[in-house]
Amino acid sequence: MLDRLREPWTDRRAGLLLGALACSVLAVIVFMLVFIAIKAWPSFAHNGLSWFSSKGVVDQQLDAMVNSGPNPTSADYQLGAWPLIYATLLTTFFATVFGLIFSLLSAIFIVEFAPEPIRRVIVPVVRLLAAVPSVIYGLIGILVLAPFIGNSVISADQKTSVQFVIPLSGTGLGVAIAVLTVMITPIMIAITVDGLHSIPRAWKEGALALGVNRWRAMWTVTVRAARPAIIAGAVLATARALGEAIMISMVAGSKGFAPNPLDGFTFFFEPIRTLAATVVEDAESINAPAMQASLYAMALVLLVGAFFLSLGSWIAKQPLKKYGTRS
Amino acid sequence: MIDPHESTARQQHVTSEPANGVMPPPVRRITLDRQPTVALPPSQDAVAIANAGDRSLAAAARPARGIAGPERMTIDGLSVYYGDNHAVKNVSLPIRQGEVLALIGPSGCGKTTLLRTLNRLTELTGSARREGLITLDGEDIDSLEVTEHRRRVSMVFQQPNPFPMSVFDNVAYALREQGSKRPKKKVLEPYVVDALQRAGLYDEVSSNLDHPALRLSGGQQQRLCIARALAARPEVLLMDEPCSALDPKSTNVIEELIVELRKELAIVIVTHNLQQAYRVGDHVAFMYLGDLVEYGPTDQVFDNPQAARTRDYIGGAFG
């Protein structure tokens, strides 16, 4: 058997073996999806579409599940997860938008304007930053950023204005978005830089030779042509932001609360908890069947969300292909 | 355990000997049932033309020389260095309106560098350094805004490089980028059509100006690049081996185009193809290892070169 593997591989054998490997990955994903869906079913069955709505206080509902014992009734399954979904959407959206702006501008600087010595330093550093474990960002967020905001940025007026709704301590939406942005920007920069580099030099030179300056040539030709790569980078980063759990759990205040945009700037100081953070924090109570079903339901929502994210990026890239090199 | 070398050796062994004693296929004789068609010997005229060299054919194909107009650009004592490499050495040349200046010479002799310097594209290379004076209509080009200068002195590259946009957007690109406000498509259309017509491409693309430019053929792409340059109404057009990536038919179309365009523009063309230089050039400059060896009217350079190196190059002694 082993001797046969030592022989030179035919293309047919290589194709079959690698195909089996690739299919096994697919099978694992499908199995995971089905498993989670089955486990999550009781939670959706008892709540219906109101699972996605805001009913009651989500933290109280989760606490009730822990105490409901091994044979929960339908009332114990009650959950309105909207604050968690809302928090997930808010953090992911803002972090992606800020990250996209930062990363695109930095990538343009690196590719087009940075002097060679700076470029030689900045590119490896960015790649290094992309590999920093997120818990380190979380540590800095909770030890440095949150106390600073809690003590120096949030005014006493802001604290009293919402004191009967939610206490403001520093940890909250704003810190979560800031730390999340810092976390996902390096990988977006790295992918965008690669994307911009892969655009043929001849296109840029063609634009310059027509009397366009480098800044305009960058935007009108290079960035335009690199849009698929930029989207790919953004989606990868968004997926990371969507699933980030530990770091958010550290810096976001860990309250199942839906920040109210009508509160003005205080909005960004209000504590939140995302779906992923909830799964991490409540995983220890998983022995309670109601809690287990609820956590699996949250996981399913995240999984389906990530799937739609990929689908969305694929759809967004379709019109860009028309004038590209791929026909 | 099977040694991989052994197994390959065995395979070779099998292929080199007829398996199972099967005999090789019998040798078949080819018998002719009629006389083979023999190419006719070349006629006297053709022999005469062939003996006179390729150029007499080229001469037959070439149109009348252009009438030299006023001098638009002057290169005076130009030297370009890439780091320690002295790529262009003290070159002085005039570029006149209404005629085509052909730069010839072997690879790596500084032709393209010279051309890119005229458009100030060498400034994009960090290590490049320039000495000497280049003027456009009497003005030092360094005193002009670089974007303004490149609009007046446009360039067509060796590889067709249309942008990944529609045909229309490609041609309209320079027009859109010139103004601070983006003009409407309706306003741009006559200019775009005019540029495409001047580049001889309009008839082929008129039915669908929204067609992706990258799906045109190579020759069409190059003419699109010429149209894109012409749309900005340049005064000097620099062409860096514009036909080297193209088939003979497209080359022919573009050469006719060059001859047509020289009426209103000053054209500088770099070419490896001596016949092409002879066909389209009004003046020829021969460069070798960064030096300008010879400059003169095309007929004189080709028929009666003054320098020995020019004679050797044109005669095909080196390339």
Contacts between the chains, C-beta under 8 A, distances in Angstrom:
chain1	res1	chain2	res2	distance
A	3	B	1	5.6
A	3	B	2	5.9
A	6	B	1	7.7
A	6	B	2	7.4
A	6	B	4	6.8
A	7	B	2	7.1
A	7	B	4	6.8
A	7	B	7	6.8
A	8	B	4	6.8
A	116	B	126	6.7
A	200	B	161	7.1
A	202	B	157	6.3
A	202	B	159	5.8
A	202	B	161	3.9
A	203	B	161	5.8
A	203	B	163	5.8
A	203	B	164	7.4
A	205	B	121	6.6
A	205	B	124	7.5
A	205	B	157	6.9
A	205	B	161	7.2
A	206	B	157	6.6
A	206	B	161	4.4
A	206	B	162	7.8
A	206	B	163	6.9
A	206	B	225	7.1
A	206	B	228	7.7
A	207	B	163	7.3
A	207	B	173	7.2
A	207	B	177	8.0
A	208	B	121	6.7
A	208	B	124	7.1
A	208	B	150	6.7
A	209	B	119	5.8
A	209	B	121	6.4
A	209	B	150	5.9
A	209	B	154	6.2
A	209	B	155	4.0
A	209	B	157	7.6
A	209	B	229	7.6
A	210	B	150	6.7
A	210	B	151	7.1
A	210	B	154	6.4
A	210	B	173	6.6
A	210	B	174	4.3
A	210	B	177	7.2
A	210	B	228	6.9
A	210	B	229	6.8
A	210	B	232	5.8
A	211	B	147	4.6
A	211	B	148	6.8
A	211	B	149	7.5
A	211	B	150	4.0
A	211	B	151	3.3
A	211	B	152	7.9
A	211	B	154	7.5
A	211	B	174	6.7
A	211	B	177	7.6
A	211	B	178	7.4
A	211	B	232	6.5
A	212	B	147	6.6
A	212	B	173	8.0
A	212	B	174	7.4
A	212	B	177	4.8
A	213	B	146	7.7
A	213	B	147	5.3
A	216	B	177	5.9
A	220	B	173	7.3
A	220	B	177	6.8
A	221	B	163	5.6
A	224	B	164	7.5
A	224	B	165	7.8
A	225	B	163	7.6
A	225	B	164	5.1
A	322	B	212	6.2
A	323	B	164	4.7
A	323	B	165	5.2
A	323	B	166	6.3
A	323	B	212	4.5
A	323	B	213	7.3
A	323	B	214	6.9
A	324	B	164	5.2
A	324	B	212	7.9
A	324	B	214	7.4
A	325	B	164	6.6
A	325	B	214	5.8
A	327	B	212	7.8
A	327	B	214	7.8
A	327	B	215	6.1
